[in-house]
Amino acid sequence: MTENEFWDLVNANRARDEWCGDCIESTWLEDQLSLLPIPELKSFQTWMSIAHERILESIRIFGAASLIGECSDNGFEDFGGWIISMGKDAYYRVLADADALAEIGYGEDEDFTRHAYHVMERATGSSDELIDLPVEGYEMEQPELTDPGPIPSTDDFDDAEIMAAAYPRIWLKRAEEEEEDDD
């Protein structure tokens, strides 16, 4: 499975626009994954793991998600699944510019990264084969990064001036929302 084939499945699931609370309903995706041969299912999960890890490794995205969604470490993992579930365009947009969350929004989906595990368990009785899959030969696109401006450290997350400079669109959106709440 190529990266584009991975994103084709994710995007098709997203296009169904079926919501379950704040998350995309993914029964269709699991149905599609259950049609794949085991090596393709493993490949799908490898792409999912790589995509998720890229989000989790970004202090810049963690700062933006914390500001807009006030998430914990566990919440950030669930946010990573949610942003992948929003599709390739949203995913790469956030990788290139974390401040884009001002337009994309924030959500958490604790199950989105686990669909291949569910399918593998139903097919074989165990999902152990999907743990620590080798990533050799898998390389995701590199987004063209926008100038990120200052990149805050986790120690800066309580500093309004630094966070406003690092995420001006999110900061403006928060101010507008607070103003609406005051009215």
Secondary structure, DSSP 8 states (H G I E B T S, - for coil): --HHHHHHHHHHHHHT--EETTEE--HHHHHHHHTS-HHHHHHHHHHHHHHHHHHHT-HHHHHHHHHHH---HHHHHHHHHHHHHT-HHHHHHHHH-GGGHHHH-----TTGGGHHHHHHHHHHS--GGGTT---TT----------------GGGTT-HHHHHHH-HHHHHHHHHHHHHHH-
